[in-house]
Amino acid sequence: MTTITPLSTLLQSFFTDRLMKQRQVSPHTIASYRDTFRLLLEFAYQRLKKPPSKLDFDDLSAPFIGAFLDHIQSDRHNGTRTRNLRLTAIHSFFHYAAYQEPSRSDYIQRVLAIPAKRQDRPLIDFLTHPEIEALLNAPDKTTWAGRRDQTLLMLAIQTGLRLSELIGIRQCDVVLSSGAHVRCYGKGRKERCTPLTKQTVAIMKTWFKERKGSNDDVVFPNARGTQLSPDGIQYLLAKHVATARKICPSLKDKRVSPHVLRHTAAMELLQAGVDHSVIALWLGHESAETTMIYLHADLAIKEKILDRTKPLNVKAGRYRPDDKLLQFLSGL
């Protein structure tokens, strides 16, 4: 009789051996997968009345996983994107389980067959030039916090760094001499260098003189001198956006998040004529196809294409199918 590895043992080895040792995934991935299985195990306890350590592998059946995914959206009110991220973590675990428990292959394949949900892709938000100027002028430059915030916003808009990358930058990661750039580690532990403009270099030099930190110190500390939290950056951004809205009315209808600043950097590059494959490298995207969202969002580029077209000197008419089957298809 084949012995099945307990679920608790299999799950622990998935994290320690598969994710940490073999794949060496980033701490962000570990945290995301950890949260997924915390939610799944809590859901199992509520439904099956079994503590996590007592769950069997067979308890996590395809119908049960489906019910959990429905719970994510209906009860927790998470969106499709979050639902698909949870499913990705579960699929990763079951791929690992397929190697560890080949006798359960049919059972595992049923879970792996659960598809991700398609989701709507709205156009991205980004800031226009007047909105950028209003936001950069919003911080109070007479205060230490205001000068820090202006420098942070300038760096975010020019480089397009992710929020996690922005708060983790240390002074040793910034080069302000010839070939000025900032170095960071993005998703998938990929290291990249992003060049800095003369304007950004100038404001960074001024900030570094005031900061007076060591190479290992974070570039943008909080009032206690430690690293800013994601919530801290979102708070200061919301504060300065509220100030900028008084000067720039178009900001009143925009929800400006740290990721919108990243989109703004990409749109600035696109409108300057930079190829989308270079923008992908700039932002640290895995695929150049990811940057196609900026082409869809840029109405100015579409208008330029429209200007190049010539109207046809053909009288408009209406197609009338003469076959019942074609009529049926046209009516769908």
Secondary structure as GFF3:
##gff-version 3
##sequence-region A 1 332
A	DSSP	alpha_helix	7	13	.	.	.	ID=ss1
A	DSSP	pi_helix	14	23	.	.	.	ID=ss2
A	DSSP	alpha_helix	27	48	.	.	.	ID=ss3
A	DSSP	three_ten_helix	52	54	.	.	.	ID=ss4
A	DSSP	three_ten_helix	57	59	.	.	.	ID=ss5
A	DSSP	alpha_helix	62	74	.	.	.	ID=ss6
A	DSSP	alpha_helix	80	100	.	.	.	ID=ss7
A	DSSP	three_ten_helix	102	104	.	.	.	ID=ss8
A	DSSP	alpha_helix	105	112	.	.	.	ID=ss9
A	DSSP	alpha_helix	129	136	.	.	.	ID=ss10
A	DSSP	alpha_helix	144	159	.	.	.	ID=ss11
A	DSSP	alpha_helix	163	168	.	.	.	ID=ss12
A	DSSP	three_ten_helix	171	173	.	.	.	ID=ss13
A	DSSP	beta_strand	174	175	.	.	.	ID=ss14
A	DSSP	beta_strand	181	185	.	.	.	ID=ss15
A	DSSP	three_ten_helix	187	189	.	.	.	ID=ss16
A	DSSP	beta_strand	191	195	.	.	.	ID=ss17
A	DSSP	alpha_helix	198	211	.	.	.	ID=ss18
A	DSSP	alpha_helix	230	245	.	.	.	ID=ss19
A	DSSP	three_ten_helix	249	253	.	.	.	ID=ss20
A	DSSP	alpha_helix	258	271	.	.	.	ID=ss21
A	DSSP	alpha_helix	276	283	.	.	.	ID=ss22
A	DSSP	three_ten_helix	288	291	.	.	.	ID=ss23
A	DSSP	alpha_helix	292	297	.	.	.	ID=ss24
A	DSSP	alpha_helix	299	308	.	.	.	ID=ss25
A	DSSP	alpha_helix	324	330	.	.	.	ID=ss26
###
